[in-house]
Amino acid sequence: MPDGKTELLSVGVFFIILVISIILYTPLGYVDWTLIPPLVLAFYGCWTMVLAGIRMSNPQKYERSPFSTFAWGLLLIAVGGAWFMYGINPLYSLVIILLVLGALAITAALRRK
């Protein structure tokens, strides 16, 4: 996909993620209003991982690699999840971050030839 379409698609997905997070707060009451930003962050990380799959099918020469985009998506999910879990137990936040960093380090090491 050319950059213009991907950027516009990402803006649209961001607004949909924002609406979903607000709906989870307002009528349903599943989350507190302070947990809307970590939800948006984690859901946008999911979108970034999907975007990495899209980029894998059509790589550009001077563009970020699909693996790098996937890693950033995974890190966004980890930060959002750690922020979300901080209210339950701060130790869970540390576990999530360390688990994702370890998985990324192993994946990057195995990816090298």
Long-range contacts (C-beta under 8 A, 24 or more apart in sequence): 1-54, 1-58, 6-51, 6-54, 10-47, 10-51, 13-44, 13-47, 14-44, 14-47, 17-43, 17-44, 17-47, 35-84, 35-87, 37-83, 38-79, 38-80, 38-81, 38-83, 38-84, 39-80, 39-84, 40-80, 41-76, 41-77, 41-79, 41-80, 41-83, 42-76, 42-77, 42-80, 42-81, 42-84, 43-80, 44-76, 44-80, 45-72, 45-73, 45-74, 45-75, 45-76, 45-77, 45-78, 45-79, 45-80, 46-73, 46-77, 47-73, 48-72, 48-73, 48-76, 49-73, 49-74, 49-77, 67-108, 67-111, 71-104, 71-107, 71-108, 74-100, 74-103, 74-104, 75-100, 75-104
